[in-house]
């Protein structure tokens, strides 16, 4: 099934981290609820990707009656794409700390 739903892939925000900022793409659909009580889905990419690699999935989530009201955030992990300016150390422990800061 192909979704015709379009997302504004340019929506993003930054989470302050020591040495810089973690860029987070807001891939929420138009029906997403607002506020801290809204359901949140955080999509975390693999080692060679970035947050925008989730656009196809985000479109499917926005088109589904079950998840259309959810906020969908996809960070660029430390050292990648919009978060490439964050300094080392890199690796799983740093990614976990960055994701905890996002939460």
C-alpha positions in Angstrom: 0.0 0.0 0.0 1.4 3.4 -1.0 0.6 6.4 1.2 -0.2 9.7 -0.4 0.2 11.5 2.9 3.0 14.1 2.8 5.1 15.1 5.7 7.1 18.3 6.2 10.6 16.8 6.5 12.0 20.2 7.3 10.4 20.4 10.8 13.1 19.9 13.4 14.3 21.0 16.8 17.5 20.8 18.8 18.2 19.3 22.1 21.1 20.9 23.9 23.9 18.5 24.7 27.4 19.1 26.1 29.4 20.4 23.2 26.5 21.1 20.8 23.0 20.1 19.9 21.2 16.9 18.9 19.0 17.5 15.9 15.6 15.9 16.0 13.3 15.6 13.0 9.6 16.0 13.9 8.0 13.6 11.5 4.6 13.8 13.1 1.6 13.7 10.7 -1.0 16.5 10.5 -3.3 14.7 12.9 -0.7 14.3 15.7 -1.8 15.5 19.1 0.1 18.3 20.8 1.5 18.5 24.3 3.4 16.3 26.7 0.4 13.9 27.1 0.4 13.0 23.4 1.7 9.5 22.5 5.3 9.7 21.3 7.1 7.4 19.0 10.9 7.8 18.8 12.6 6.3 15.8 16.3 5.6 16.1 18.4 5.0 13.0 21.2 2.6 12.4 24.9 3.3 12.2 25.1 4.7 8.7 21.8 6.4 8.4 20.1 9.5 9.8 16.7 10.5 11.2 15.2 11.1 7.8 15.7 7.5 6.8 12.3 7.0 8.7 10.2 9.1 6.3 8.4 6.1 4.7 7.6 4.6 8.1 6.5 8.0 9.4 4.1 8.4 6.5 2.6 5.0 7.2 2.2 5.8 10.9 0.5 9.1 10.0 -1.9 7.2 7.7 -2.8 4.5 10.2 -6.0 5.1 12.4 -4.1 3.5 15.3 -1.0 5.9 15.2 -2.2 9.0 13.3 -2.5 11.0 16.6 1.1 10.1 17.8 4.0 12.5 17.7 6.9 10.9 15.7 10.5 12.1 16.4 13.6 10.8 14.7 16.9 12.2 15.9 20.1 12.3 14.0 22.5 10.4 16.3 25.7 12.0 17.5 28.2 12.3 14.7 25.7 12.0 11.9 23.9 14.5 9.6 22.4 17.4 11.6 24.2 16.2 14.8 27.6 15.8 13.2 28.9 18.7 15.3 28.5 16.9 18.6 32.0 15.9 19.9 33.2 12.4 20.9 32.9 10.1 22.6 30.7 8.3 20.1 29.1 4.9 20.6 26.2 3.3 22.3 26.7 4.9 25.7 26.7 8.4 24.2 23.7 7.6 22.0 21.8 6.3 25.0 22.6 9.5 27.0 21.5 11.7 24.1 18.2 9.8 23.7 17.7 10.1 27.5 18.1 13.9 27.1 15.5 13.8 24.3 13.1 12.0 26.6 
